[in-house]
């Protein structure tokens, strides 16, 4: 991560902690910023400058009426992976917002799900070089059988934070 911001500093500061502790710290920290993420009990499996991998279990509070993972929970998982990854590269003087979330539901997800978002070096440079912009952030969501219950397109945008008037 060439750009340092609060999120990337947290990831770097906790990188030597045991994996379970890192995951819990990242979950708690991100859950404080985005409360719904904390409520969903999303676990961070891997976080680095190029990729974020997160997981959600098929637990009662995330289920739909047929005991599969709820559609909104599946979208939240993909949004969390792409947002966390993009957030690692957004300087602190900018604000990050999701611009478009498109999800195609392909099958019922009976087990847990893992979402993996990735950013190329070119995409990372684009974020740093443009104070305002948007990007389609690639994400794959797989169930425990290695199948894709959903396919997603997540477009994230960023813009300069408003200066406070004095």
N, C-alpha and C positions, 0 to 999 in steps of 0.2 A: 504494500500500500504506500504509494509515493506521497499522497496527500494525508496529512494528519488532521483529524477532527475528533470530537469527543468520543464518537462510537469506535473509530479505529484505534484510539488510545486505550479504550477499555479492552478491546480484543487483544491488543498487543500486551497490555499489562497482565492479562490473565492467561496468556498463551502457555505458560509453564505450569499452570495448575493442572491437577488431574482432570481428565476429560469430564467426569461426572460433575465435578465442582464448576468447571468452566461452563458447561451446559446450563446448570442451575443459575449461575450468576448472569449469563446472557439472557436467559428466560425471564428472570426477575427484573433485570434492568430494562429490557425492551417492553416487558409487561407493564412497567410503571409509566413508560412513555405512551404505549398503546394498550390501555387496560384490557381490551377484548383478547389480545394475544395472551396476556397472563391468565385470563379466565379459561382459555382453550387448552392450557397446559401443553403448549407447543415446546418441544425439546430441540435444542440445537445440537446436531450431530457433528457438523464440521463447518468451520468458518475460516476463510482465508480471503485474500484480495481477489481471487478469481472465481470463487464458488462459495455458496452457502447451502447447506443441506439441513433441513428441518423435518421433524416427524410429529405426527399426531396419532394417538391411539384411538381405536373405536370404543370410546367410553360412553357411558349412558348419557351424559350431558351434551355430547356432540352427535348424538344419533338422530336419525329421521324416524318416521313412523314404521319403517320396515327393518329397523335395527342396523341399517347401514350408516356410514358416516354422512352427516347432513351436507347437502349441497353447499350451504354457506360456510361450513367448516372446511370443506375441500378448497373452496375459493380463498378462504382466509389463509390456509396453509401455503398456497402458491403466492399469494400477495405478501405474506410474511417473508418468505425466502427471497423474493425479488426486491422487496423494500429494504430488508436488512442489508443485502448485498449492495444495492445502489447507495444506501445511506453510508456505507463505508467510504465512499468516494466523493460524497458531496461536502464541500467545505462548509464550515460553521456559519459563514455569512450568507448562506443560501437556504431556502426552504424546499423540502422534497414533498411532492404530492403525487398520488396516483392519478393518472389522466384517463386511462381506459383499462377496463378489466373485462376480458371476453373469455368465457368458459363454455366449452362444449362438454356435456356430461355423456359419457360413453357407456358406463355400466355402474351397477351398485357396488360400492366399496364396503365389503363386509369386515375386512381386517384393518390394521393400521396403514397409514400412508406416509410416504417420504417424498418431499419436494426438494429438487435440486435446481438452484438458479446459478447461472454462470455469466461472467462478463469477460470479454476479450480485452487484450491490452489496448486495442484501438478504441473500444468503447470507454475504457477507463480514461484514456487521454481526452476523448471527446467531452466527457463530463468536466474534467479539470479545465479544459481550454474554453469552455462556453459558460458564461455566468447565467445564461438562460437557455434551456433546451429541453429535449425529450428523447427517450430511447425505448425501444422495445427490448425488454429484458427476457432472455430465454429462460424457460423453466419447464421441467419435466416432473410429473407427479406419478409415482408408481405405488401399487398396492403390495402387500406382502408376497404375492405370487409373481411380482415383476411385471404386471400388466398396468396399462394406463387407463384408470377409470375416468379421467378427465384430460382434456387438452386445453391449454391456456395461452392467452396472449396478454401480457401485462405491459402497458406503456406508462413509464414514470416520467414526470416532468420536474424541473427545478427552476427556481427563479431567485433573484436577490431578495434578501429580507428587507422589509421596509425599515428605513432609518427612523429612529424615534426623534420626534421634534423636541427641542429644548426650550 
